[in-house]
Amino acid sequence: MHIDGKVVLITGASEGIGAACAAAFRKRGARLSLIARSPEKLRAAGGDGALVTAGDVTVPEVRQAAVSATLDRFGAIDILINNAGMGLYDPAWSTPLPDARSMFELNFFAPLALTQLVAPHMRARSSGVIVNVSSVAGKVTLPWLTLYSASKYALGSLTDGLRMELKKDGIHTLTVCPCYVKTKFQDHALGGEPPPKIARSKQFVITPERCAEAIARGVERDARTVMAPRSGWLLVLAERFFPSLVDARLAAILHDV
């Protein structure tokens, strides 16, 4: 899709990958509608002309308000970027179920709900792109992020299914799988702490800006999946061909041995 002039709705747009996406798409001439909790950070990320909806994207009224305001202002939503998400480092066997449900509400059900709000408008115009920001943890389960991985696997499967469901309507879907991005992901985690080796790790590290550029290029070339950085595919391939070895290595990282 050619981005210039298109209307892009981005969740979690106040910092990190979301704010970087706002800059990357604005640079390409997109018109922006941004959702996050902080109105000040949203205005800084969006610049002049951006539409800002401050609120919790897991709240139905906030989602509806953002979609309605975007359509009222711009008359269309061409690209939906479901970026908002959170981590959870607690072990799956002991995580309080309310915490697990809260994470799934943000990581899976909010993107699903926004897709259900936006898809009818895209179908009516026979055009659109839905971008779901998953993770390399949605391709290879990371045992220090088991429930997070489960939520991102679910999001990736949703994206693949939507691609097939909406193909006849001219709508494309894209799964984004960042590896380690320099954001406040660990600080904002719902619970637990990463293993020491992960907290110190710089493997596969990229900036939010580099990730956002990969997302924008993925939209432009109608990609199915964007791995950022591309070297993350090495872990995915290793897990596919040598699953026992990868399991053992990841377990060793978890237990710091």
N, C-alpha and C positions, 0 to 999 in steps of 0.2 A: 504493500500500500504506500502511496505517496503521502507523506505526512503534512506537507505544507497546507495550511488552511483547515486541517481536520480538527475536530473537537475531541479532546482527550480527558477522560475522567480518571483520576488517580487517587487511590486510597493510601493512607499512611504517608502522606506527602509532606509532612512537616520537617523531616530529617532523613538521613540515611539514603537508601536506594530510592525512596519515593521522591524526596526533594531533588536528588540528582536526575531522576526521570523528568521532573518538571523542567529542569534546565535544559536537558537534552532535547526534549520535544519542543520546548519554546524556541530553541535555537533553530529548529527545523521549520518554524512557522506555524506550529500548532496553537490552537486556542485551548486554554487550560481551565479545568474545573477540579478543585483539590479538596480532599477530605482528610481531616485529622483532628485531634483534640485541641491543639494550640492555634488560635487565630493569628497570633503574632508571627509564629514560625511559618504558618501557611502563607501569610501575606509576603513575608520575606522570600519564601521559595517561589511563589508564583509571579511576583513582579506586577507591573501595571497590566491591567486588563484581565487578570485571572479571577475566576469566580471561586470564592472560599466558603466552604461549609465546615464549621467547627463543631465537632461532636464525636461521639463514640459510634463507630461504624457497625457495631453489633446491635445497635438499637434500631428497630425497624423505622421509626419516625425520622431518624437522621438519614438513613439511606433514601427513603422516599423524598425527603426534602432536597437532598443533593441532586437526585435524578430530575425531579420536577424543576428545580431552579436552573439546572443545566439546559434542559429543553426550552424553558422559557427564555433564557438569555441567548442561547446559540441556535436553537431549533433542531439540534441533532446531537447524538453521541456516536462518534465514529470509532473510537478506541476506548475500551475499558481496561484499566490496569489495576487488578486486584493485588495490591502490594502489601497492605497492612498484615502484620503477623507478629507472633511472639513465640519464644522458646520456653522449654520446661525441662530442667535437668534432673528432677526427681526420678528415681527408679519407677518403672511402670507398676511393679508389684506392690508399691507402697504409696503411690501418689493419691492424695485425696480426690475422690471422683469429682467434686465441684471444681477443682483446679483443672482436671482433664477436660471437663465439659466447657469451661471458660476458654481454654486454648482452642478447642475445636470450634467454638462459636466464632472466634476471630479468624482462625486459619482456614476453616472450611465452610461453615454455614454462612458467614457474611459474604464471601465471594459467590457462593451459590445464590444467595438472595439478591445480590446486586445484578448478577447475570439474569435472573428471572425478571427483574425490573427493566433491564436495558435491552434484552434480546428482542422483545416485541417491536421496539422502535427500529432496531437494526434490520429485522426481518421485513418490516414494511418498506424499507429503503433498499433491500437486497444487497446490503453492504455492511461491513463492520469487522472489527478485530477484538477479540477478548484475550487479554494477557493475564495469566495467573502466575504469580511469583511463588514457585515452589522452592526447592532446595536440592542440592546433591543428596541430602538426607531423604529426599523423596525418590531417589534411585537406589541408594544403598543405606540400609538401616544403620544408624549410628547408636550404639548401645547407651551412650550417655545422654541421648536425646530420643529415646525409644518412642514415646508418645508424640513428640514433635514429628519424628519420622513418619509415624502412622498418619498424622494429619496431612503431611505433605504428599505421601503416597496417594491418599484419598483425593487430594486436589489435582494431582497429575492425572489420575484415572478419570476424574470429572472432565478435565480439559480434553483428554483424548476422546471421550464419549461425546462431548459437545461438538467437537470437530466433525464427527460423523453425522450427528443429528442435524447440524445446521449447515452442512456443506451445500445442500440444495438451495439454501436461502442466501448464499453468497457471503456467509460469515465464516471467518477463519479464527482458529484458536491457537494460542502459543503458550507452551510451558517454559518457564524460566527457572533454571537450576543454578543459583549462585553457590559457590563454595564458601571460603572464608572471606568475608567482606569487612572492611574497616568501618564498622558501625557500632552502635551501643547495644547490639543484640544481647550480649552476655549480661550487661547491666539491667536490661529490661526484662530478663527472663522471669517467668511467673514463680518459679521455685527452684531450689537446688543450686549447685555450682558445677561448672565443667571440671573434668579431670585436670590436674596440673599441667600435663603435657599439652592439652588442648588450649588451656588458658594462655600458655606461652607460645603456642604454635604460630608459625608464619607461613606454613605450607599452603600453596594455592591462594595466597592472600592477594586481594585486589581492592581498589578504591571503589566507593559507590559510583563515582563518575564513570569509571571504566565499565562497571556493570550496567549502568544506565545506557551507555553508548551501545553496548552489546544488545540490549533490549530494543533500542530504537532501530538498529540495523536489522534485527530479527523481524520487526514489524515491516520494515521496508522490503525485505526479501521473502515475506510470507513463510518464515521458518516454522517448523513444528516444535522444535526444542532449541533453547539457547542454554548452553553450559558456560558459566562464567567463573573462572577462565576455562578455555577449552581443555586444558590439561586435566580437568576434573573427570573427563571421559576415561582416563587411565584407571581411576578407581572403579568406575562403573564396569569397565571391561574386565578388570581383575576379579571383581566380585562375580561376574557371570561365568568366567572360566575356572576360577580357583576359589570357590565360595568358602571352603573349610579354612584355607590359609588366611583369607581376608577376615573371616570371623575370629580366628585366633589372634590376629594382629589387632583388631579393634577391641577385643576383650582385654588384651594386654595393656592397651592404652587406657581403657576404662579403669583397670585395677592398678595402673601405674607400676607395671612390672617390666 
